[in-house]
């Protein structure tokens, strides 16, 4: 596809998504979950088992049917007391339904039965975060991430949010850097580090991180705009203006796609907020 047609294609895709999201819930209610439910129901009618109830509970959880999912977890535990997958399902249902106190009780029961459950420790960290017990949540994240063989970028991002919420910005940056060392140059991790560097006033560090990203993709407009904003916050007016202009030159004209239009607006706002450049006594 030619570069001139990409914005049109992206706009079309966004419109299709908007149409789907604007439809009533029954018009697009989790077809994959419903398909799984019908299949599992047929199997349960022939051979009831704890594992099948867990599978049906997961499908109900995906479809947002909390009570049905909880009932399936209870049926599985009746057939197989202490089944780890059923204990995890029950805790996940409570958490997803917003019942965080009951979720903590449920996940503690899971971890009592299976202390090494990585999914259990991750869920417990999220539950503690929701309960506002941030110091405990951070410890749980540390334990989970250190013990996880294949942690995801989101795990490091979640921990950084917990640390930043406690104003532990240095620890949050160090934690993101640990993720970058372990997982490689992940853009979402580096961008989180940029935001944290700005929060702790390390503008040079933030710009350096953006420069490392731009070495890989020099024409990435979002990163250029973010670099310009950081430079402006640092008081580096000339370089900020030049970076904003470089980003604007990479945008298509006219800019119709929502995400690109938002970038254009950020460029316009950024440039207008910079001090007026004076040349030979005249405003430029």
ABEGO torsion letter per residue (X at the ends): XBAAAAAAAAAAAAAAAAAAAABBAAAABGAAAAAAAAAAAAAAAABBBAAAAAAAAAAAAAAGBAAAAAAAAAAAAAABBGBAAAAAAAAAAAAAAGBAAAAAAAAAAAAAABAABAAAAAAAAAAAAAAGBAAAAAAAAAAAAAABABBBAAAAAAAAAAAAAAGBAAAAAAAAAAAAAAAEBBAAAAAAAAAAAAAAGBAAAAAAAAAAAAAABAABAAAAAAAAAAAAAAGBAAAAAAAAAAAAAABBOBBABAAAAAAAAAAAAAAAABBBBBBGGBBX
